[in-house]
Amino acid sequence: MEKCYLMTAVVLLGLTVRWTVSLNSYSANLCTSCRYLLPGAGKPPMFGDYEAQRHWQEITINLPIKQWYFNGSDNNLQYWGLDYPPLTAYHSLLCAYVAKFINPDWIALHTSRGYESQAHKLFMRATVLIADLLIYIPAVVLYCCCLKEISTKKKIANALCILLYPGLILIDYGHFQYNSVSLGFALWGVLGVSYDWDLLGSLAFCLAINYKQMELYHSLPFFCFLLGKCFKKGLKGKGFVLLIKLACTVVASFILCWLPFFTEREQTLQVLRRLFPVDRGLFEDKVANIWCTFSVFLKIRDILPHHIQLMISFCFTFLSLLPACIKLTLHPSPRGFRFTLVSCALSFFLFSFQVHEKSILLVSLPVCLVLREIPFMSTWFLLVSTFSMLPLLLKDELLMPSVVTVIAFFIACATSFSIFEKTSEEELQLKSFSISVRKYFPCFTFLPRIIQHLYVGLLLPWPLPRSTGSGSAGPAAMAHGPSRSAACGIFLDRGMNPCPLHQQADSQPLCHQGSPEGHSFDSETSNLFIFIFIIT
């Protein structure tokens, strides 16, 4: 009973933070011709993503389905043309029916462009909150409740940290989008396939892809994990039956979502052209990925033709995610699946074509799922991922909400997990990676210590409590807060002698002892480090 009360309090706190952020400004938008962000709220001619969501409601309720994705006199695709899969359009249509019932002027064809009022803002914000409450938040709560081998308090703490992740809150409730819907469906998919509800998990993930095509970031881990399960059961027996069932589930779900657009070949092709606009270029605005970083030295977008850029990004993306996918196929496990989700999403974000700054949310979701396993790296990554969207958040005038939510999230993680304890190379699962770095770059001898110095220096400028110095101190003392010795990369061993991180005697690899799933995922976790290194 106490568990239910505490989890309810966590959900209410998450909802309160979300609604508080929604009271602020919203929606800068990208000018595709000049590639610069323009202010959104109350700023013609585009008015930002808030207007995009409202305009899609206007289009879907006033025009027949066959005109939703086509340019015409009533649907100017240059003015926030619909460029998401059919499930997003159906969601907009549902919201439009409610809006029409409340006030038809909100979605009147042509005359409602740029419509902004307090009542309409309240309605639009409420649609995000309701979608969050129906899809994303229940998935987070159920995922945390299903975690094994941890206490009830840890489950509740894990839910608190995930629900307070500032990146998703600021984009959905500040900038204004519905990312929680696709991410929520994806999380339901993770839950399904992790606990052998494979058909339900596949259906949920198909809904995620049909809501936002960016969920393709997570598609290969789902495919490889389920294929590995089929191989493990045997393709001449139960594995083949499972494979057929999965194929039928995926095909049926796509047919149901796309059925209105299968009437004509040109209709289907037009939707696909809208979903994958390769003419937009390699990346948009300031994105914390490889191509944007490399463009500082060499303007790839101006030198190479679009089709060459597309081929290069495809090759780099495919090669970077291939090792993790092969490993997951050969050794399928829920833990391996979670880490492969992180690795593949990072590969797409770092190397793929047409990446937005908000796409980092697709990496952040699987990182939230491994928060309890590698709390130090996960917390740092989630903070840096929020920081990587700072130019967009500044355009939206969301600096203060960003600072407050980031601080709240960091406090929640620092108090819920001993994030300064498991910082040795083995516990960060960076052993093989750091050995390779030391071999070719001798100056990186103390890699974990460098990471911790950066982390503590950036995020903890205030004085830290000193260690008690008792014989029973060591890692256990860190539960009450990191000492100065810990902040400098030094722990006390079982006696009174200082012990460097990379020589800590009682360090253990982060895996379940005696569990067949306790594999090391150095390559996947290394991708986390690579991204954070690029950003900092």
Secondary structure, DSSP 4 states (H G I P E B T S, - for coil): -HHHHHHHHHHHHHHHHHHHHHTS----EEETTTTEEE--TT-TTT--HHHHHHHHHHHHHHS-GGGTTS-BTTB-TTTT---S-HHHHHHHHHHHHHHHHH-GGGG-TTTTTT---HHHHHHHHHHHHHHIIIIIHHHHHHHHHT--SS-HHHHHHHHHHHHT-HHHHIIIIIII--HHHHHHHHHHHHHHHHTT-HHHHHHHHHHHHHH-GGGGGGHHHHHHHHHHHHHHHIIIIIHHHHHHHHHHHHHHHHHHHHGGGSSSHHHHHHHHHHH--GGG-SB-SS-SSHHHHHTTTS-HHHHS-HHHHHHHHHHHHHHHHHHHHHHHHHS--HHHHHHHHHHHHHHHHHHSSSB-GGGGHHHHHHHHHTTTTSHHHHHHHHHHHHHTTHHHHHHTT-HHHHHHHHHHHHHHHHHHS-TTTS-STTTTT-HHHHHHHHHH-GGGTTHHHHHHHHHHHHH--SPPPPP---TT-GGGGGGG---HHHHTTEEE-SSSSEEEGGG-TT---SS-TT-TT----HHHHHHHHHHHHHH-
